[in-house]
Amino acid sequence: MNKTLNTLFKVIEIMIAVFLALMIVLVFMNVVGRYVFNIGFVWSEEISRLCFIFLVYLGSIEAMRDNRHLMIDTLLLKVPQAAGKLIYTLIQACIIWLMVIQVRGSWGLVIQNSNNRWVSTGFPAHIVHFFGVILGASIALIAVSNLVRLFVFKTPVQELIAIRDDSGEPATVE
């Protein structure tokens, strides 16, 4: 199971790299086209915007998995283990609650924009909001798995909040 998840997140990393490269190429192409050849590509702005949005969404999922998101862990490391477990549980519960709100709101926007299209590319406008649904569901699942690891597998809070390296294992500080 862990190998499958590592493969899935490796695919996410590759997608992030592809979106970043595509965004850089399109913006560079548009700048050169406008300033050197006096022509612009309107469609490249929309595709670059989509790439940036997907890059942020996928990067957020990756950051949640690796514990690279913003988290002040000083309190969790200073309090007794039972209190740390309670605080960590509250944090994960808040994350799940906020991601449920994210999913519901994004799904409402998917429905609301189901007939709209982007102006120059003709892409469906709801695709951006659908990725918001994927973001919320993915982060909520990661938070639920964190709680399962805490209560079922008895993983210590210190290990759960450790930043993970590319193999999915807690990183060691040298």
N, C-alpha and C positions, 0 to 999 in steps of 0.2 A: 504493500500500500504506500509506504513511504517513497519507494522508487518511482511509483506512478505519479505521486504528487510532485516529486522533484522534477520529473520529466515535464509535467504540466507547467510548472513555474519556469522551467528553462524555456519552454515555448513562449510564455508570457514575456520573458526577458528578450527573446529574439524579436517578438512583435514590437516591443518598446524600441529596440534598436532600429527596426525597419521604419517605424513611424517617425522616429527622430531623423533618420537619414533622408526619408522622403520629404519631410518638412524643410530640412536644410536645403535640399536640391531645388525644391519648388520656389522657396523664397529667394534663393540666389539667382535662379533662372528669371524670376520676375523682376528682380532689381536690375540685372544685366539687360534684360529686354527693354525695360523702361528707360534706363539712362544711356544705353549704348545704341539701341536700335529704335528707340522712341515708340515701342509697342509694349503693351501689357497683357498679361493673361489673367483675366478676371477669375476664371475657374481655379487657378492655382491658389488664390487666397482662400477660397472655401475649402479646398482639399487640405491646405496647410492648417487651417483652423480645426478641421476634423482630426487631423493627425495629432495636433496639440491636445485636443480634448481626450482622445483615446490614450495618448501618452500619459496624461495625468491620471486618468482612471486606472489604467493598468499599473502604473507606478505606485498608486495608493494601495492596490491589492498586494503588490509585491512588498511594499514597506510594512504592511500589517503582518504579513506572514513572517518576515524577518525581524520584527520588532524594531524597525528603523524609523518608525513614526515618532512624533513628539510625545514623549512620556517622561515625566519627572519621577524617577524611581527612588529618590533619596528616602522618602518616607517608608516605602515598602521594604527597604533594606535595613532600616533602623528599628522598626517595631518588632515585637515578638511574632513568631511564626503564625499563630492563630489570627492575630490582628492583620497581618500581611495578607493572609488568605481571604479574610473578609473584605479588605480594601480592594484586592485584586478582583474578587467576585463582583463587587459593586462597579468597578471600572468596566469589566466585560459586559455586565448587564446594561450599563449605560450605552456602551458601543452597540449592543444588539438592538436596544430601543431606538437609538438614533438611526441605525441602518434600516429598521422597519419603516421609520418615517421617510427615509431616503427612497426606499423601494416604492412605497405607496405614492409619494409625490411624483417620482419619475414615471411610474406607470400611468398616473393621471395625465401627465404631459404627453406620454406616448399616445394615449387615446385622443387627447385634445388635438394633437398635431398629426394624426394619422393621414389626413388628406393634404397636408402641406408639403411643398417641395422647396429645396434651396433654389435660389434664383438662377445662377449660372450653370450649375452642374446637374440640376434636376434630381439630386439625391433626396430620398424621403427625409423630411425634417425630424421625424420621430426616432431616427436611428441613434441620434445623440442621447436622447432621453432613455432609450432602451439600454444603452450602455450604463446609464445611471442605475437601472434595475440590476444589471449584472454586478456592478460595483457594490451596491448595498447588500445583495444576497451573498456575494463572495466574502465580504468583510464580516457579515453576521455569522456565516458558517465558520470562519476562522476563529471568531470569538467563542462560538459554541464549542469548537474543538479545544480551545484553550481551557474552557471550564471542564470539559471531559477529562483532559489531561490532568487538571488540578484535582478533581474529586474522584475519578475512577482509577486513574493510573498513579495517583498520589505523587505527581511531579511537584517538587518544591517551587515556591513562587520565584525564588532567585533564578532558577533555571528557566522558568517561563518568561521572565522579563529580559533574559540575556539576549543580546543581539546575535543573530545566527549568521553563519558564513554561507558560502554557495552550496555546500553539501547539506544544509539544513540543520547542522549541528551548532551548538552554542560556540561563538567565536572566542578564541583565547587572546588575551591581551599580553603582548610581549614587552 
